[in-house]
Amino acid sequence: MKKLVLTAAAVLIITSCGGADNNIETPTDPPVQTGMPVQTEAPGVISDYFPVRTNTNYHYESPGNNELTQDIYITYTGGSRVQRRAASNKVSSTEVLQYQEGELRLVFGEPNFYFFEDLTSVEPMTDMLLLKEPLIKGQKWDLDSTGVSEITALDISVPMPGGDLQAMEVTTIFTDGRKQKEYYSKGVGLIKTVYTTTDGRSLEILLTDVTEQTALLVSVDFFYPDAGSEAGYGKEERQLQINTNSDLASLFTEQLKTEGQSGYTWLAGGAVIDSIEVDRVNDTAIVTFSDNEGINSEEGIQTLADTLGHFYGVSKVRPEVPGSDFTAGGKTFGPLDFITVTVEEDQIRVSPEEQNTVTAEEEQITVTTEEAQGTVY
């Protein structure tokens, strides 16, 4: 989807852009922003050129290069950080950006991360300086060890599908000779990136569509006990709608209480899932239930573990309840016990076709190509 000098192989920085339904125009009224500080003084502040809009999909395209088509979506906001998902036809990436003390930094970037937990509180794993205030012509900073960025213009007219937009130009020169120019439009975000390879070839990426009031539509496999099948379980595919800051525990509770096509209900009675935490180090999802009354068979807890383990891409699921051991079907699970996921792990990929777009309102996209894999910031 997008990429901002994320990998050593290549870098394309693309930033969010705001707009109105299928028309990329500078909003008449300032957009509502979430997750990053709102600053109104102009010019020269990052929030003017990097608005954060929730429940919005930003679509980027490159003339003649389908591999650089990107869709960017803000999945979580928290304090000074935003988490976004960038998806191309081939790969999905997850990044966490932090806007603090006049600087916008990439603090987490995983170019092949297909899962959906909130990572806004993770310890920084990278440090890439994307924008630095004051936003004035001649402002210069080290992107990281790979290159130097500079604001080379403040008021350039950029031709766009919906008409010309005025933009700030940021030029990055990489140590290996590559060059990148990014164009940020006030109130919109990143609208265009021009990337020049070491052999002089150019790649251009444009924001072509913004859709507001939309959700990520994700296909999820729900496994259920089926004694008549050779594997011992059946599978039903459902579509999960994930909005910005969705509570995944509540979403799964709702789905697990909805009777499946087979007539099976995963979570009965008044039991709910209070929380789901993912321990990537130990490859485990910790699922906290409100009580022990929702699952009454060992096969039931196994298929529920298969469902959640498959979705989160982990090999183990540890069930727990507050204040006591978890029990299901006569089996007790203590604080060190876990259920091994028995189905083959299949990372969930979100392609543009799988993403539901209703109306537009934010920005950002990822870029991938043999030489340039990018994330849009």
N, C-alpha and C positions, 0 to 999 in steps of 0.2 A: 504494500500500500504506500507507505511513505518512508522516507528514510533520510536522515540528516547526518551524513557522515557517520554512519553507524558502524560500518565494517571497514576494515583496512582495504578490502578489495576495491571498493568504490563508494562514492558518496553523493547523494542527491538530497539536499535539504528542501523539504516542502512544508509550508506552513498553512495553518487553517485559514479558511476564508469564509466570510459570511455573505448572505445574500437573501433574495426573496425567491419564491417559488420558481424554480427552473430559469431564473433570470439573475445573472450576476451583476448586481447594481449596488452602489453604495447606499445603505439604508438611510431613509430620511430621518428616522428617530434612532437614537443610540440603542443597540441591541442589549437585551438583558444578558449579563455575564455571570458565570458561576465558577467558583473554584479558585480564581485568581483575583488579586486586588483590582478594583475598578478605579482608574485614574482618569480625570476629566481634563486636566491641563494639557494643552497642546501647543506646539508639537513636541515630540521628543520622548514619549513614554511608550513602553512596550505594549501595554494593554490597548492602546489605540490601534496598533497594527497586528495584534494577536488576540482578538476577542475569543472567548471560550463560550461556545454555545452547546447546550445539551440537546439530546434527542434529535440530532441533525447529522445527515450524511453529506460528505463532500466528495464529489467525483472529479477526478483528474484524468486527462487523456494526453497522449503524445501523438502528434500527427504521423501516421504511417508506422507506428510501433505499438502494437496491442499489449506487449509485455509491460509497458510502462503505465497501463491503465491502473488507477488506484482509487480505492474508496476509504475514507477516513471517518472514524466515529469516536466520539468521546464516551468511554465506558464508565469512568469514575472521576469524581472530583473530590478533593480533600485538602482543606487548608490552602497552602500555596502551591499545591500540586494538581496536575491533571493526568489521567491515564487515557491513552487512546489506542485504538486498534486500526491497523492499516492492512487492507487486504487487496491483493491483486488476484489474477486468475490462477496463480500458482502457489502463492504463499501468503500467510498472515503473520503480522508482526505486532508486538506490544511494546509501547514506550511510556515512560513516566517522565513528565517535564515539570520543572520547578521554577516559579517566578518569584524571586526574592531579592531584596536589596538592589533593585534596578537591573537584575540579570535574569535571563531565561536560559536554563540549563537542561540538558538531557541527563537524567540521573539513573535511568534504567532503560535498557533496550535489549529486546530479545527478538531476533529476526525470524525465528520459526516457532512462535508461541501461539498455540491455537486455543488456549483455555481462557476462562473468564473470571477468575477470582480478582478481588480488589488488591492491587499492588501499590497503592499510593503511599503506604507507610513502610515500604521495604527500605533496607539500607541501600544507599547508593552503590551501584556496581560500575558506574562509569561517570565521567565528568566532561561534558562537552558544552562549551559556551556558545549558544546560538545567537543571542542578541544582547547588547549591552547599552544601557542608558549613560548619558543622554543620547538620544537618536538624532545626531547632527552629522552633517557631511564631514568626512574625515575621521570620524570615530573609528578606532581600530582595536582589535583584540585577537588573542590566540584562540582559535576554535578548539584545538587541543594540540597534541604534538604533530598532527598531520597537516595543519595549515593555518593561515591567518585570514581573518575576515575584516572587511572595512565597509562602512557606509559610503558609497561612491556617488549617490545622488538622492535627493529628497522629493523631487517632483517630476517624475518621468511619466509621460503618457504611454500607457500600454494598451495596444489593441486587444480586445476581448470579444468573445461571441456575443455578449449583450451590449457592446459599445466600449469606447475607450475608458480606462480608469487611470487615475493618477496614483503613482506608487513610489515607495522608497526602494532604492536599489542597494542590495548588499552583495558585495563581490568577495568570494573566497578563493584564495590561491593556495593550492596544495603543494606540499614539498616535492611531490613527484611530477609536477608540471600540469596537473589537471586544474581546471578553473570552473567556477560555478557562480552564476548570477541569479539572485532571487529577488522577486518583486512583491513587496507587501503593500497592499492598499489599505488606507486608513478606514476603519470600521468594517473591513472585509477580512483581511488576513493575507495569507500567501496566495497569489493568483497566478504566478508564472515562475518557472525555473528553467534556466538555460545552462546546460552542462557541456563543457568542452573536454574531450578526451585528450590523452597525451599525444595522439597522432592527428589532432586537429579536427576531428569529427564533432558535430554538435547534436545534442539531444534537447528537445524542448518539451516541457510539460505544462499544460494549461488547466486551470480550474474551469470546468465546463458546466457543472450543475451542482446546486445546493438544495437539499430536500429537508424540510423541517418536520417536526412532529412525527418522527419515524423511529422504528426500533430495529434492532438486529433480529432477524428471523433465523433461528438456529435449529437444525434437525437434531433430535435427541432420541437415542434408542432406549426404550423402557423394557427391561427384561422381566419376565414373570414365570412362575413355576408351571411346568407342563410335563406331567409324568408320561404322557403319551408320545413325547418326542424323544429322539435318540439322545439329544444333548441334555434333556431334563428341563429345558426352559424354552419359552417362546420369546418373541421380540415384537414390540409394537413401536413404530416410529411416530413421534409427535413433533410439532413445531413449537419451540419456546421463544417467546418474544422478550428480548432483553433490552431494556431502556438504559439510559444513563443513570447510574447509582441504583440499579435494580437490586433488591434483596433476593439473592438466589435461593436462600433457605425457604423463604415464603413462596417463591415461584415453584420450587420442587414440592413443597407441602401441598399446594393446590393441585398440581398434576398427580401426585401420588394418592390423593384422596378422590380423584376422578376415576370412575370405573373404566377399565379398558375394554377393547373390543372383545376380548376373551371372557369378559365378565369378572376379571380379577381386579381387586382393589388393594393397592400396596400398603396403605397406611389407614387403618380403621379407627373408629371412635373419635375421641377428642385429641388424640396425640398429634403433635406437630413437630417439625424440625425447627429447633431454636437457632441453630447456627451450623455452618459448615466451614471448617478451617482446613487449609491445605498445607501440609508439611512437605515441601519439595525435597528437602534433604533426605528424609526417610521415606519418600514416595508414598505418603499416606494422607488420606482425607479423614479428618476427625469430625464425625457427625453427632451433634448433641440433640437428643430427643427430649421432649417435655416429660415423658413418662414411658413406662414399659408396656403400655396397653395397646399400642398400635399394630404390632406385628406378632402373630401367634404361631409361627412355624419357622423351623430352621431354613427351609427352602425359601421362605418369604424374605428373611433377612439376607440370604445369600444373593437373591436376584436384585434386591434393592441395592446391595453393595456393588453388584455388577453394573447396575444402572449409573450410580454416582461415580464409581471408579472409572467407568468408560468415559463419562462426560469430562471428568477432571484429568484424565490421563494418568492415573496412579494405579499401582498394583495392589494396594492395601486400603481397607476402610476400617476405621475403629469406631464402633458405636459406643455412646455413653449417655448417661442421664445424670442430672445434678444430684450429688450427694450419695449415690449408690452405684452398684454394678448394673450393667445393662443385661436384660434377659430376653430371650426369644425362643419359643419352641422348646423350653426346658433347658436351654444352654445359656450359661452365664459368661459374660465378657468383662473381665477386669480391666484396670487402667493400662496394662501392658498387652492385652489381647487385641487381635485384629482379624478381619476376614480377608482372605486372599481373593482377589478378583479373578474369576474363572474365564471370563470372555476375553478375546483378543483385543488389546488396546488399539483404538482407532482414533487418532487425533481429529477433532472436529474442525473442519475448515469452513470458513464463511466466504463465499464468492459473491461478487456483485449480484448475481442472479438470486442468491439466497437472502439478500438484504432487502428488507421492505422499506420503501421510502414514501413518506406521505407529504411532507412539506419541508422546506429547508431552513437551516439556521446554523451551521457552523463550519468547520474546515479542518483540513489536514489530510495528508495522503502519503502513501509509501511508494517507493519506486524500485523496481527491480529489473535488471538486465544483466548481460554477461559482465559488463564492466561497471554498471552502476546499480547498486541495490540501494534504494533510498527509502527514507521514512520522511513523511511530511511533517514539518514542525510548524 
